[in-house]
Amino acid sequence: MSAAPAKKAPPCPICGRPATPEAKPFCSPRCADIDLGRWLGERYVIPGPPDENTPPPRPESDDDRSR
Ligand SMILES: [Zn+2]
């Protein structure tokens, strides 16, 4: 195994151009914006299951303790 120089920046995931240190890991703030929009869009598209059922009430009935 030879130690390879890890100085190769990954290409922009949006357009594939070499990323710049200014907008890592994107090539430009614009691509970063696009990626962000994608994320938000995906979140919108993903149909979330209706998880709005309230938890069941506790079976304990300690109403006598109040008296
Ligand atoms: Zn780009």
N, CA, C, O and the ligand as a Tripos MOL2 file, in Angstrom:
@<TRIPOS>MOLECULE
protein
  269   267    68     0     0
PROTEIN
NO_CHARGES

@<TRIPOS>ATOM
      1 N           0.8410   -1.2140    0.0000 N.3       1 MET1
      2 CA          0.0000    0.0000    0.0000 C.3       1 MET1
      3 C           0.8690    1.2540    0.0000 C.2       1 MET1
      4 O           1.8170    1.3630    0.7780 O.2       1 MET1
      5 N           0.5520    2.1590   -0.8410 N.am      2 SER2
      6 CA          1.3440    3.3800   -0.8930 C.3       2 SER2
      7 C           0.4750    4.5710   -0.4900 C.2       2 SER2
      8 O          -0.6840    4.6870   -0.8880 O.2       2 SER2
      9 N           1.0570    5.4210    0.2880 N.am      3 ALA3
     10 CA          0.2940    6.5820    0.7540 C.3       3 ALA3
     11 C           0.0620    7.5440   -0.4110 C.2       3 ALA3
     12 O           0.9800    8.1960   -0.9080 O.2       3 ALA3
     13 N          -1.1750    7.6010   -0.8110 N.am      4 ALA4
     14 CA         -1.4850    8.5080   -1.9230 C.3       4 ALA4
     15 C          -1.7740    9.9000   -1.3840 C.2       4 ALA4
     16 O          -2.4080   10.0610   -0.3410 O.2       4 ALA4
     17 N          -1.3090   10.8780   -2.0980 N.am      5 PRO5
     18 CA         -1.5530   12.2590   -1.6480 C.3       5 PRO5
     19 C          -3.0420   12.5980   -1.6910 C.2       5 PRO5
     20 O          -3.6780   12.5210   -2.7420 O.2       5 PRO5
     21 N          -3.5750   12.9650   -0.5580 N.am      6 ALA6
     22 CA         -5.0050   13.2820   -0.5040 C.3       6 ALA6
     23 C          -5.2200   14.7680   -0.7440 C.2       6 ALA6
     24 O          -5.7660   15.4920    0.0890 O.2       6 ALA6
     25 N          -4.7830   15.1750   -1.8790 N.am      7 LYS7
     26 CA         -4.9360   16.6160   -2.1640 C.3       7 LYS7
     27 C          -5.8930   16.8310   -3.3180 C.2       7 LYS7
     28 O          -6.0030   17.9300   -3.8620 O.2       7 LYS7
     29 N          -6.5870   15.7570   -3.6820 N.am      8 LYS8
     30 CA         -7.4930   15.8640   -4.8200 C.3       8 LYS8
     31 C          -8.8970   16.1810   -4.3100 C.2       8 LYS8
     32 O          -9.5360   15.3510   -3.6630 O.2       8 LYS8
     33 N          -9.3480   17.3410   -4.5960 N.am      9 ALA9
     34 CA        -10.6860   17.7140   -4.1440 C.3       9 ALA9
     35 C         -11.7280   17.0360   -5.0190 C.2       9 ALA9
     36 O         -11.5710   16.9550   -6.2370 O.2       9 ALA9
     37 N         -12.7910   16.5500   -4.3930 N.am     10 PRO10
     38 CA        -13.8560   15.9050   -5.1720 C.3      10 PRO10
     39 C         -14.5510   16.9160   -6.0650 C.2      10 PRO10
     40 O         -14.6940   18.0850   -5.7070 O.2      10 PRO10
     41 N         -14.9780   16.4580   -7.2180 N.am     11 PRO11
     42 CA        -15.6420   17.3900   -8.1500 C.3      11 PRO11
     43 C         -16.9900   17.8360   -7.6230 C.2      11 PRO11
     44 O         -17.5850   17.2050   -6.7500 O.2      11 PRO11
     45 N         -17.4490   18.9330   -8.1740 N.am     12 CYS12
     46 CA        -18.7430   19.4640   -7.7650 C.3      12 CYS12
     47 C         -19.8300   18.4230   -8.0380 C.2      12 CYS12
     48 O         -19.9640   17.9450   -9.1640 O.2      12 CYS12
     49 N         -20.5960   18.0760   -7.0200 N.am     13 PRO13
     50 CA        -21.6410   17.0620   -7.2070 C.3      13 PRO13
     51 C         -22.7650   17.5390   -8.1090 C.2      13 PRO13
     52 O         -23.6040   16.7480   -8.5380 O.2      13 PRO13
     53 N         -22.7790   18.8070   -8.3900 N.am     14 ILE14
     54 CA        -23.8690   19.3340   -9.2130 C.3      14 ILE14
     55 C         -23.5060   19.3260  -10.6820 C.2      14 ILE14
     56 O         -24.2590   18.8310  -11.5200 O.2      14 ILE14
     57 N         -22.3470   19.8800  -10.9840 N.am     15 CYS15
     58 CA        -22.0010   19.9870  -12.3980 C.3      15 CYS15
     59 C         -20.7320   19.1990  -12.7340 C.2      15 CYS15
     60 O         -20.4060   19.0210  -13.9070 O.2      15 CYS15
     61 N         -20.0170   18.7280  -11.7110 N.am     16 GLY16
     62 CA        -18.8590   17.8920  -11.9790 C.3      16 GLY16
     63 C         -17.5780   18.6810  -12.1700 C.2      16 GLY16
     64 O         -16.5340   18.0940  -12.4540 O.2      16 GLY16
     65 N         -17.6320   19.9800  -12.0230 N.am     17 ARG17
     66 CA        -16.4250   20.7900  -12.1940 C.3      17 ARG17
     67 C         -15.6060   20.7210  -10.9150 C.2      17 ARG17
     68 O         -16.1350   20.4270   -9.8420 O.2      17 ARG17
     69 N         -14.3220   20.9930  -11.0350 N.am     18 PRO18
     70 CA        -13.4610   20.9750   -9.8390 C.3      18 PRO18
     71 C         -13.9750   21.9570   -8.7990 C.2      18 PRO18
     72 O         -14.2550   23.1190   -9.0930 O.2      18 PRO18
     73 N         -14.0900   21.4550   -7.5670 N.am     19 ALA19
     74 CA        -14.6130   22.3180   -6.5110 C.3      19 ALA19
     75 C         -13.6010   23.3810   -6.1220 C.2      19 ALA19
     76 O         -12.3930   23.1920   -6.2560 O.2      19 ALA19
     77 N         -14.1020   24.4720   -5.6510 N.am     20 THR20
     78 CA        -13.2260   25.5610   -5.2160 C.3      20 THR20
     79 C         -13.2950   25.6690   -3.6990 C.2      20 THR20
     80 O         -14.3320   25.4030   -3.0930 O.2      20 THR20
     81 N         -12.1770   26.0630   -3.0940 N.am     21 PRO21
     82 CA        -12.1510   26.1840   -1.6240 C.3      21 PRO21
     83 C         -13.1820   27.1820   -1.1150 C.2      21 PRO21
     84 O         -13.5620   27.1670    0.0560 O.2      21 PRO21
     85 N         -13.6160   28.0320   -2.0010 N.am     22 GLU22
     86 CA        -14.5770   29.0540   -1.5740 C.3      22 GLU22
     87 C         -15.9660   28.4740   -1.3780 C.2      22 GLU22
     88 O         -16.7040   28.8800   -0.4810 O.2      22 GLU22
     89 N         -16.3070   27.5300   -2.2230 N.am     23 ALA23
     90 CA        -17.6570   26.9730   -2.1600 C.3      23 ALA23
     91 C         -17.6160   25.4600   -2.0090 C.2      23 ALA23
     92 O         -18.4950   24.7520   -2.5000 O.2      23 ALA23
     93 N         -16.5850   24.9720   -1.3240 N.am     24 LYS24
     94 CA        -16.4910   23.5330   -1.1080 C.3      24 LYS24
     95 C         -17.7800   22.9760   -0.5640 C.2      24 LYS24
     96 O         -18.4090   23.6530    0.2490 O.2      24 LYS24
     97 N         -18.2270   21.7890   -0.9490 N.am     25 PRO25
     98 CA        -17.5460   20.9750   -1.9720 C.3      25 PRO25
     99 C         -18.0620   21.2750   -3.3640 C.2      25 PRO25
    100 O         -17.9650   20.4400   -4.2640 O.2      25 PRO25
    101 N         -18.5990   22.4380   -3.5380 N.am     26 PHE26
    102 CA        -19.1340   22.7960   -4.8550 C.3      26 PHE26
    103 C         -18.1420   23.6850   -5.5870 C.2      26 PHE26
    104 O         -17.1490   24.1370   -5.0180 O.2      26 PHE26
    105 N         -18.4330   23.9250   -6.8640 N.am     27 CYS27
    106 CA        -17.5140   24.7340   -7.6560 C.3      27 CYS27
    107 C         -17.8600   26.2030   -7.4910 C.2      27 CYS27
    108 O         -17.0300   27.0790   -7.7340 O.2      27 CYS27
    109 N         -19.0820   26.4590   -7.0800 N.am     28 SER28
    110 CA        -19.4890   27.8560   -6.9270 C.3      28 SER28
    111 C         -20.6900   27.9230   -6.0050 C.2      28 SER28
    112 O         -21.4160   26.9420   -5.8460 O.2      28 SER28
    113 N         -20.8970   29.0770   -5.3990 N.am     29 PRO29
    114 CA        -22.0550   29.2400   -4.5010 C.3      29 PRO29
    115 C         -23.3550   28.8970   -5.2020 C.2      29 PRO29
    116 O         -24.3340   28.5010   -4.5690 O.2      29 PRO29
    117 N         -23.3520   29.0490   -6.4840 N.am     30 ARG30
    118 CA        -24.5840   28.7790   -7.2360 C.3      30 ARG30
    119 C         -24.9270   27.2930   -7.1430 C.2      30 ARG30
    120 O         -26.0720   26.9150   -6.8970 O.2      30 ARG30
    121 N         -23.9080   26.4630   -7.3460 N.am     31 CYS31
    122 CA        -24.1540   25.0220   -7.2800 C.3      31 CYS31
    123 C         -24.5590   24.6390   -5.8620 C.2      31 CYS31
    124 O         -25.4050   23.7660   -5.6650 O.2      31 CYS31
    125 N         -23.9590   25.2890   -4.8870 N.am     32 ALA32
    126 CA        -24.3290   25.0100   -3.5040 C.3      32 ALA32
    127 C         -25.8070   25.3180   -3.2970 C.2      32 ALA32
    128 O         -26.5190   24.6020   -2.5930 O.2      32 ALA32
    129 N         -26.2410   26.3840   -3.9190 N.am     33 ASP33
    130 CA        -27.6480   26.7770   -3.7880 C.3      33 ASP33
    131 C         -28.5440   25.7310   -4.4390 C.2      33 ASP33
    132 O         -29.6020   25.3770   -3.9180 O.2      33 ASP33
    133 N         -28.0960   25.2520   -5.5810 N.am     34 ILE34
    134 CA        -28.8890   24.2470   -6.2910 C.3      34 ILE34
    135 C         -29.0160   23.0000   -5.4280 C.2      34 ILE34
    136 O         -30.0840   22.3990   -5.3140 O.2      34 ILE34
    137 N         -27.8830   22.6310   -4.8220 N.am     35 ASP35
    138 CA        -27.9070   21.4290   -3.9840 C.3      35 ASP35
    139 C         -28.8730   21.6280   -2.8220 C.2      35 ASP35
    140 O         -29.6490   20.7350   -2.4810 O.2      35 ASP35
    141 N         -28.8120   22.7890   -2.2360 N.am     36 LEU36
    142 CA        -29.7030   23.0800   -1.1010 C.3      36 LEU36
    143 C         -31.1620   23.0030   -1.5580 C.2      36 LEU36
    144 O         -32.0150   22.4370   -0.8760 O.2      36 LEU36
    145 N         -31.4210   23.5850   -2.7230 N.am     37 GLY37
    146 CA        -32.7840   23.5390   -3.2410 C.3      37 GLY37
    147 C         -33.2320   22.1080   -3.4590 C.2      37 GLY37
    148 O         -34.3860   21.7590   -3.2110 O.2      37 GLY37
    149 N         -32.3090   21.2880   -3.9240 N.am     38 ARG38
    150 CA        -32.6370   19.8810   -4.1350 C.3      38 ARG38
    151 C         -33.0510   19.2420   -2.8310 C.2      38 ARG38
    152 O         -34.0370   18.5080   -2.7510 O.2      38 ARG38
    153 N         -32.2740   19.5400   -1.8200 N.am     39 TRP39
    154 CA        -32.5580   18.9380   -0.5070 C.3      39 TRP39
    155 C         -33.9460   19.3440   -0.0340 C.2      39 TRP39
    156 O         -34.7460   18.5100    0.3890 O.2      39 TRP39
    157 N         -34.2090   20.6270   -0.1130 N.am     40 LEU40
    158 CA        -35.5100   21.1070    0.3560 C.3      40 LEU40
    159 C         -36.6170   20.5070   -0.4890 C.2      40 LEU40
    160 O         -37.6630   20.1020    0.0180 O.2      40 LEU40
    161 N         -36.3610   20.4600   -1.8030 N.am     41 GLY41
    162 CA        -37.3740   19.8990   -2.6900 C.3      41 GLY41
    163 C         -37.6460   18.4520   -2.3590 C.2      41 GLY41
    164 O         -38.7970   18.0170   -2.3120 O.2      41 GLY41
    165 N         -36.5670   17.7030   -2.1270 N.am     42 GLU42
    166 CA        -36.7460   16.2880   -1.8100 C.3      42 GLU42
    167 C         -37.5680   16.1300   -0.5480 C.2      42 GLU42
    168 O         -38.4430   15.2700   -0.4490 O.2      42 GLU42
    169 N         -37.2630   16.9760    0.4020 N.am     43 ARG43
    170 CA        -37.9780   16.8760    1.6670 C.3      43 ARG43
    171 C         -39.4720   17.1140    1.4530 C.2      43 ARG43
    172 O         -40.3360   16.5620    2.1340 O.2      43 ARG43
    173 N         -39.7130   17.9580    0.4760 N.am     44 TYR44
    174 CA        -41.1260   18.2760    0.2200 C.3      44 TYR44
    175 C         -41.8100   17.1080   -0.4710 C.2      44 TYR44
    176 O         -42.9640   16.7820   -0.1950 O.2      44 TYR44
    177 N         -41.0620   16.4890   -1.3770 N.am     45 VAL45
    178 CA        -41.6450   15.4100   -2.1880 C.3      45 VAL45
    179 C         -41.8820   14.1600   -1.3520 C.2      45 VAL45
    180 O         -42.8940   13.4760   -1.5000 O.2      45 VAL45
    181 N         -40.9330   13.8800   -0.4780 N.am     46 ILE46
    182 CA        -41.0480   12.6530    0.3230 C.3      46 ILE46
    183 C         -42.3520   12.6680    1.1080 C.2      46 ILE46
    184 O         -42.5740   13.5480    1.9400 O.2      46 ILE46
    185 N         -43.2020   11.7010    0.8420 N.am     47 PRO47
    186 CA        -44.4800   11.6250    1.5610 C.3      47 PRO47
    187 C         -44.2900   11.0250    2.9450 C.2      47 PRO47
    188 O         -44.0680    9.8240    3.0950 O.2      47 PRO47
    189 N         -44.3780   11.8570    3.9180 N.am     48 GLY48
    190 CA        -44.1970   11.3660    5.2860 C.3      48 GLY48
    191 C         -45.4760   10.7370    5.8100 C.2      48 GLY48
    192 O         -46.5700   11.2610    5.5980 O.2      48 GLY48
    193 N         -45.3340    9.6270    6.4870 N.am     49 PRO49
    194 CA        -46.5120    8.9640    7.0480 C.3      49 PRO49
    195 C         -47.1350    9.8090    8.1430 C.2      49 PRO49
    196 O         -46.4220   10.4720    8.8960 O.2      49 PRO49
    197 N         -48.4300    9.7930    8.2400 N.am     50 PRO50
    198 CA        -49.1220   10.5990    9.2610 C.3      50 PRO50
    199 C         -48.7850   10.1010   10.6540 C.2      50 PRO50
    200 O         -49.3820    9.1560   11.1690 O.2      50 PRO50
    201 N         -47.8180   10.7620   11.2350 N.am     51 ASP51
    202 CA        -47.3850   10.3280   12.5700 C.3      51 ASP51
    203 C         -47.9370   11.2910   13.6090 C.2      51 ASP51
    204 O         -47.1980   11.8320   14.4320 O.2      51 ASP51
    205 N         -49.2140   11.4900   13.5590 N.am     52 GLU52
    206 CA        -49.7680   12.4910   14.4730 C.3      52 GLU52
    207 C         -50.7060   11.8680   15.5040 C.2      52 GLU52
    208 O         -51.5440   12.5490   16.0940 O.2      52 GLU52
    209 N         -50.5520   10.5950   15.7030 N.am     53 ASN53
    210 CA        -51.4240    9.9690   16.7100 C.3      53 ASN53
    211 C         -50.8270   10.1960   18.0910 C.2      53 ASN53
    212 O         -49.6370    9.9660   18.3090 O.2      53 ASN53
    213 N         -51.6330   10.6350   18.9890 N.am     54 THR54
    214 CA        -51.1370   10.9450   20.3320 C.3      54 THR54
    215 C         -50.8610    9.6490   21.0830 C.2      54 THR54
    216 O         -51.5080    8.6330   20.8300 O.2      54 THR54
    217 N         -49.9340    9.6800   21.9770 N.am     55 PRO55
    218 CA        -49.6240    8.4770   22.7550 C.3      55 PRO55
    219 C         -50.8090    8.0660   23.6150 C.2      55 PRO55
    220 O         -51.5880    8.9110   24.0550 O.2      55 PRO55
    221 N         -50.9400    6.7900   23.8480 N.am     56 PRO56
    222 CA        -52.0740    6.2940   24.6410 C.3      56 PRO56
    223 C         -51.9820    6.7730   26.0830 C.2      56 PRO56
    224 O         -50.8830    6.9200   26.6180 O.2      56 PRO56
    225 N         -53.0950    7.0130   26.7000 N.am     57 PRO57
    226 CA        -53.1040    7.4970   28.0870 C.3      57 PRO57
    227 C         -52.6120    6.4260   29.0490 C.2      57 PRO57
    228 O         -52.7860    5.2290   28.8190 O.2      57 PRO57
    229 N         -52.0160    6.8700   30.0940 N.am     58 ARG58
    230 CA        -51.4540    5.9070   31.0530 C.3      58 ARG58
    231 C         -52.5700    5.1310   31.7480 C.2      58 ARG58
    232 O         -53.5830    5.7040   32.1490 O.2      58 ARG58
    233 N         -52.3780    3.8620   31.8810 N.am     59 PRO59
    234 CA        -53.4030    3.0220   32.5370 C.3      59 PRO59
    235 C         -53.5190    3.3180   34.0270 C.2      59 PRO59
    236 O         -54.4890    2.9490   34.6890 O.2      59 PRO59
    237 N         -52.5010    3.9920   34.5220 N.am     60 GLU60
    238 CA        -52.5510    4.2640   35.9710 C.3      60 GLU60
    239 C         -53.6120    5.3120   36.2890 C.2      60 GLU60
    240 O         -53.6570    6.3550   35.6370 O.2      60 GLU60
    241 N         -54.4020    5.0750   37.2040 N.am     61 SER61
    242 CA        -55.4040    6.0630   37.6280 C.3      61 SER61
    243 C         -55.2160    6.3510   39.0870 C.2      61 SER61
    244 O         -55.8100    5.7270   39.9660 O.2      61 SER61
    245 N         -54.3710    7.3150   39.3070 N.am     62 ASP62
    246 CA        -54.0900    7.6580   40.7140 C.3      62 ASP62
    247 C         -54.9010    8.8800   41.1350 C.2      62 ASP62
    248 O         -54.3610    9.8680   41.6320 O.2      62 ASP62
    249 N         -56.1740    8.7880   40.9290 N.am     63 ASP63
    250 CA        -56.9920    9.9530   41.2700 C.3      63 ASP63
    251 C         -57.2620   10.0040   42.7650 C.2      63 ASP63
    252 O         -57.6610   11.0320   43.3130 O.2      63 ASP63
    253 N         -57.0380    8.8850   43.3960 N.am     64 ASP64
    254 CA        -57.3270    8.8480   44.8470 C.3      64 ASP64
    255 C         -56.2580    9.5700   45.6370 C.2      64 ASP64
    256 O         -56.4590    9.9700   46.7830 O.2      64 ASP64
    257 N         -55.1260    9.7220   44.9950 N.am     65 ARG65
    258 CA        -54.0130   10.3240   45.7090 C.3      65 ARG65
    259 C         -54.2630   11.8110   45.9290 C.2      65 ARG65
    260 O         -53.6950   12.4250   46.8310 O.2      65 ARG65
    261 N         -55.1030   12.3620   45.1060 N.am     66 SER66
    262 CA        -55.3300   13.7990   45.1970 C.3      66 SER66
    263 C         -56.1950   14.1180   46.4370 C.2      66 SER66
    264 O         -56.1470   15.2330   46.9580 O.2      66 SER66
    265 N         -56.9470   13.1760   46.8810 N.am     67 ARG67
    266 CA        -57.8730   13.4540   47.9880 C.3      67 ARG67
    267 C         -57.2310   13.3340   49.3440 C.2      67 ARG67
    268 O         -57.8930   13.5410   50.3610 O.2      67 ARG67
    269 ZN        -20.8100   23.1100   -9.8440 Zn       68 ZN68
@<TRIPOS>BOND
     1     1     2 1
     2     2     3 1
     3     3     4 2
     4     3     5 am
     5     5     6 1
     6     6     7 1
     7     7     8 2
     8     7     9 am
     9     9    10 1
    10    10    11 1
    11    11    12 2
    12    11    13 am
    13    13    14 1
    14    14    15 1
    15    15    16 2
    16    15    17 am
    17    17    18 1
    18    18    19 1
    19    19    20 2
    20    19    21 am
    21    21    22 1
    22    22    23 1
    23    23    24 2
    24    23    25 am
    25    25    26 1
    26    26    27 1
    27    27    28 2
    28    27    29 am
    29    29    30 1
    30    30    31 1
    31    31    32 2
    32    31    33 am
    33    33    34 1
    34    34    35 1
    35    35    36 2
    36    35    37 am
    37    37    38 1
    38    38    39 1
    39    39    40 2
    40    39    41 am
    41    41    42 1
    42    42    43 1
    43    43    44 2
    44    43    45 am
    45    45    46 1
    46    46    47 1
    47    47    48 2
    48    47    49 am
    49    49    50 1
    50    50    51 1
    51    51    52 2
    52    51    53 am
    53    53    54 1
    54    54    55 1
    55    55    56 2
    56    55    57 am
    57    57    58 1
    58    58    59 1
    59    59    60 2
    60    59    61 am
    61    61    62 1
    62    62    63 1
    63    63    64 2
    64    63    65 am
    65    65    66 1
    66    66    67 1
    67    67    68 2
    68    67    69 am
    69    69    70 1
    70    70    71 1
    71    71    72 2
    72    71    73 am
    73    73    74 1
    74    74    75 1
    75    75    76 2
    76    75    77 am
    77    77    78 1
    78    78    79 1
    79    79    80 2
    80    79    81 am
    81    81    82 1
    82    82    83 1
    83    83    84 2
    84    83    85 am
    85    85    86 1
    86    86    87 1
    87    87    88 2
    88    87    89 am
    89    89    90 1
    90    90    91 1
    91    91    92 2
    92    91    93 am
    93    93    94 1
    94    94    95 1
    95    95    96 2
    96    95    97 am
    97    97    98 1
    98    98    99 1
    99    99   100 2
   100    99   101 am
   101   101   102 1
   102   102   103 1
   103   103   104 2
   104   103   105 am
   105   105   106 1
   106   106   107 1
   107   107   108 2
   108   107   109 am
   109   109   110 1
   110   110   111 1
   111   111   112 2
   112   111   113 am
   113   113   114 1
   114   114   115 1
   115   115   116 2
   116   115   117 am
   117   117   118 1
   118   118   119 1
   119   119   120 2
   120   119   121 am
   121   121   122 1
   122   122   123 1
   123   123   124 2
   124   123   125 am
   125   125   126 1
   126   126   127 1
   127   127   128 2
   128   127   129 am
   129   129   130 1
   130   130   131 1
   131   131   132 2
   132   131   133 am
   133   133   134 1
   134   134   135 1
   135   135   136 2
   136   135   137 am
   137   137   138 1
   138   138   139 1
   139   139   140 2
   140   139   141 am
   141   141   142 1
   142   142   143 1
   143   143   144 2
   144   143   145 am
   145   145   146 1
   146   146   147 1
   147   147   148 2
   148   147   149 am
   149   149   150 1
   150   150   151 1
   151   151   152 2
   152   151   153 am
   153   153   154 1
   154   154   155 1
   155   155   156 2
   156   155   157 am
   157   157   158 1
   158   158   159 1
   159   159   160 2
   160   159   161 am
   161   161   162 1
   162   162   163 1
   163   163   164 2
   164   163   165 am
   165   165   166 1
   166   166   167 1
   167   167   168 2
   168   167   169 am
   169   169   170 1
   170   170   171 1
   171   171   172 2
   172   171   173 am
   173   173   174 1
   174   174   175 1
   175   175   176 2
   176   175   177 am
   177   177   178 1
   178   178   179 1
   179   179   180 2
   180   179   181 am
   181   181   182 1
   182   182   183 1
   183   183   184 2
   184   183   185 am
   185   185   186 1
   186   186   187 1
   187   187   188 2
   188   187   189 am
   189   189   190 1
   190   190   191 1
   191   191   192 2
   192   191   193 am
   193   193   194 1
   194   194   195 1
   195   195   196 2
   196   195   197 am
   197   197   198 1
   198   198   199 1
   199   199   200 2
   200   199   201 am
   201   201   202 1
   202   202   203 1
   203   203   204 2
   204   203   205 am
   205   205   206 1
   206   206   207 1
   207   207   208 2
   208   207   209 am
   209   209   210 1
   210   210   211 1
   211   211   212 2
   212   211   213 am
   213   213   214 1
   214   214   215 1
   215   215   216 2
   216   215   217 am
   217   217   218 1
   218   218   219 1
   219   219   220 2
   220   219   221 am
   221   221   222 1
   222   222   223 1
   223   223   224 2
   224   223   225 am
   225   225   226 1
   226   226   227 1
   227   227   228 2
   228   227   229 am
   229   229   230 1
   230   230   231 1
   231   231   232 2
   232   231   233 am
   233   233   234 1
   234   234   235 1
   235   235   236 2
   236   235   237 am
   237   237   238 1
   238   238   239 1
   239   239   240 2
   240   239   241 am
   241   241   242 1
   242   242   243 1
   243   243   244 2
   244   243   245 am
   245   245   246 1
   246   246   247 1
   247   247   248 2
   248   247   249 am
   249   249   250 1
   250   250   251 1
   251   251   252 2
   252   251   253 am
   253   253   254 1
   254   254   255 1
   255   255   256 2
   256   255   257 am
   257   257   258 1
   258   258   259 1
   259   259   260 2
   260   259   261 am
   261   261   262 1
   262   262   263 1
   263   263   264 2
   264   263   265 am
   265   265   266 1
   266   266   267 1
   267   267   268 2
@<TRIPOS>SUBSTRUCTURE
     1 MET1         2 RESIDUE 1 A MET
     2 SER2         6 RESIDUE 1 A SER
     3 ALA3        10 RESIDUE 1 A ALA
     4 ALA4        14 RESIDUE 1 A ALA
     5 PRO5        18 RESIDUE 1 A PRO
     6 ALA6        22 RESIDUE 1 A ALA
     7 LYS7        26 RESIDUE 1 A LYS
     8 LYS8        30 RESIDUE 1 A LYS
     9 ALA9        34 RESIDUE 1 A ALA
    10 PRO10       38 RESIDUE 1 A PRO
    11 PRO11       42 RESIDUE 1 A PRO
    12 CYS12       46 RESIDUE 1 A CYS
    13 PRO13       50 RESIDUE 1 A PRO
    14 ILE14       54 RESIDUE 1 A ILE
    15 CYS15       58 RESIDUE 1 A CYS
    16 GLY16       62 RESIDUE 1 A GLY
    17 ARG17       66 RESIDUE 1 A ARG
    18 PRO18       70 RESIDUE 1 A PRO
    19 ALA19       74 RESIDUE 1 A ALA
    20 THR20       78 RESIDUE 1 A THR
    21 PRO21       82 RESIDUE 1 A PRO
    22 GLU22       86 RESIDUE 1 A GLU
    23 ALA23       90 RESIDUE 1 A ALA
    24 LYS24       94 RESIDUE 1 A LYS
    25 PRO25       98 RESIDUE 1 A PRO
    26 PHE26      102 RESIDUE 1 A PHE
    27 CYS27      106 RESIDUE 1 A CYS
    28 SER28      110 RESIDUE 1 A SER
    29 PRO29      114 RESIDUE 1 A PRO
    30 ARG30      118 RESIDUE 1 A ARG
    31 CYS31      122 RESIDUE 1 A CYS
    32 ALA32      126 RESIDUE 1 A ALA
    33 ASP33      130 RESIDUE 1 A ASP
    34 ILE34      134 RESIDUE 1 A ILE
    35 ASP35      138 RESIDUE 1 A ASP
    36 LEU36      142 RESIDUE 1 A LEU
    37 GLY37      146 RESIDUE 1 A GLY
    38 ARG38      150 RESIDUE 1 A ARG
    39 TRP39      154 RESIDUE 1 A TRP
    40 LEU40      158 RESIDUE 1 A LEU
    41 GLY41      162 RESIDUE 1 A GLY
    42 GLU42      166 RESIDUE 1 A GLU
    43 ARG43      170 RESIDUE 1 A ARG
    44 TYR44      174 RESIDUE 1 A TYR
    45 VAL45      178 RESIDUE 1 A VAL
    46 ILE46      182 RESIDUE 1 A ILE
    47 PRO47      186 RESIDUE 1 A PRO
    48 GLY48      190 RESIDUE 1 A GLY
    49 PRO49      194 RESIDUE 1 A PRO
    50 PRO50      198 RESIDUE 1 A PRO
    51 ASP51      202 RESIDUE 1 A ASP
    52 GLU52      206 RESIDUE 1 A GLU
    53 ASN53      210 RESIDUE 1 A ASN
    54 THR54      214 RESIDUE 1 A THR
    55 PRO55      218 RESIDUE 1 A PRO
    56 PRO56      222 RESIDUE 1 A PRO
    57 PRO57      226 RESIDUE 1 A PRO
    58 ARG58      230 RESIDUE 1 A ARG
    59 PRO59      234 RESIDUE 1 A PRO
    60 GLU60      238 RESIDUE 1 A GLU
    61 SER61      242 RESIDUE 1 A SER
    62 ASP62      246 RESIDUE 1 A ASP
    63 ASP63      250 RESIDUE 1 A ASP
    64 ASP64      254 RESIDUE 1 A ASP
    65 ARG65      258 RESIDUE 1 A ARG
    66 SER66      262 RESIDUE 1 A SER
    67 ARG67      266 RESIDUE 1 A ARG
    68 ZN68       269 GROUP 0 **** ****
